[in-house]
Amino acid sequence: MPLFSIGANALAEPVVVPILGLGLLAAGLAPLLLNAAAAAGWLNGWLLDYLAWCARTIGSAPHAEARSG
């Protein structure tokens, strides 16, 4: 099971920092520049879609789940 987490983290790592940065940017811009905040949120949505795809792809691999008795 740990090998799956290495692959999942390697796929997800490039977008984690931009997701956080764009989320903070959107939150900071929202009170002043709503259209700019919406653009940052829109771009963040694409990155979040990729992150969700990584989770679904690795999670659907055979034997990717750990079960306890």
Residue, then its C-alpha position, 0 to 999 in steps of 0.5 A: m500500500p505505501l507504494f501507491s501513496i508515493g505515486a499519488n504524492a508525486l502526481a499531486e505535488p506540482v499543483v498543491v502550492p499553486i492551489l493554496g496560493l490561488g485560493l489565498l489570492a482569490a480570497g484576498l481579491a474578492p472584497l476589492l476586485l471580484n472579477a479578478a477573484a473569480a478568474a483566480g478561482w476559475l483557474n484554481g478549479w482546473l488545478l483542483d480537477y487535476l488533483a481529484w483526477c490523481a486521487r481517483t486514478i490512484g485510488s481505483a488501482p487494484h489493491a490500492e485500499a487497505r482494509s482491516g478486519 
